Amino acid sequence: MRFSVVETFHGHRGRLGNICGLRIGTGEQCLDTPTCLLYTQAGSAPHLTRDMLHKLGDVENLPALFPLPPITSFVDSVMQFGKGLGSFVALQSHPSFIRIQDPMVTTPSGFNDKAGVSVWDQGGRVHLNPLSFTRMMEAFQPTCYQALCDSDTPQDASRKRLQRAVDRSVSLLDQCLAMKADSSCLQHSAILGSVQGGYNRDFREISAKETAKRDVDGFVIEGFHVNGPQTKSLKFEEVAEILEEVIALLPQDKPRFLHGVLRPEFILKAVLYGIDIFDASLAHAATEAGCALVFNCSSDKDLELMLGRDLLDQELEMDMKNARHREDFVPLLESCACYACTNFTRAYIHHLLNTGEMLGQVLLSLHNIHHFLGFLKSIRKFMVQHGAKELNGN
């Protein structure tokens, strides 16, 4: 995996970039950044069959995020299959990125130790050490994977807990790197190191410097939250100063990831601070809540508004279970060209959700993913135009 900076902008650490060498089977793929990873659960985009997923034109070849907890249970089957996780779940055209925890599920606290990290699948707790984890990665053959790390650092974490998270994450990374180097199956897989330290600047600095010394292909900024839909309440201003300091310590020639159910204004500001890759779990969180994403993001003016203030909840999403949509015979979003908006009305989707019909969540999912991907495309366009103005001194 090779990352190159296409353009940087005066006054910001934000950049337009390109990732090449993303292995898919015997081929390779490139990816423009900033961007996001398609969120999956147990190997598929929730509520969508493969055919329905590909009704979204922008999703073709989009890298897929595979949170580890739901997929640990079928590692033996993937190993016997012998062609890797992407082919096993029929998403072989999508580069596969494996994350340790699920951004949509709150991570239980207190279950990591110096030997490894705990995740939870359908059968309960699974404790992974570097050896068992590497064997799992050999079966999955991902395009890219996050090394084992201890991200159990809620906002009220003690200094002792933060110290352990930093020390353990560096130790686990070293072991994962050594085992990857000895594995013939993982020679073409990229590996990501994680920056820990919670909200403590000293521990963040130690973690960033130590992780940057390792031969990793990119960095995941961890430890600002413990995952789950409640992450949406996290304000960018709470992490801005620490994030800026961390980014300054990381090399320019490697991508930076930040996962979680993050609001659009948080994502936009994080891009300008230098984050390259997010995930689309916000779209899934909205679908699970019976909501349609409706925030305006198509113009520079819309994005400038996000930089100036936080969106109101009603500006972000629309509750489609609300009775006021019973006779609302217009699309979810008038300007949207997705399959749901071009074929169905708010009233029909309201009916589907309130009668428990699965099609309701299918249509919401199609719309929300389409809208979220359009948001990332608008950010890239905004950065090109905004950067040109700054560089020209206008």
Buried (B, 14 or more C-beta within 10 A) or exposed (E): BBBBBEEBBEEBBBBBBBBEBBBBEEEBBEBEBBBBBBBBBBBBBBBBEEEBBEBBEBBEBBBBBBBBBBBBEBBEEBBEEEEBBBBBBEBBBBBBBBBBBBBBBBBEEEBBEEEBBBBBBEEEEBEBBBEBBBBBBBBBBBBBBBBBBBBBBBEEBEEEBBBBBBBBBBBBBBBBBEBBEEBEBBEEBBBBBBBBBBBBEEBBBBBBEBBBEBEBBBBBBBBBBBBBBEBBEBEBEBBBEBBEEBBEBBEBEBBBBBBBBBBBBBBBBBBBBBBBBBBBBBBBBBBBBBBBBBBBBBEEEBBEBBEEEBBEEEBBBBBBEBEEBEEBEEBBBEEBEBBBBEEBBBBBBBBBBBEEBEBBBBBBBBBBBBBBBBBBBBBBBBBEEBBEEEEEEE
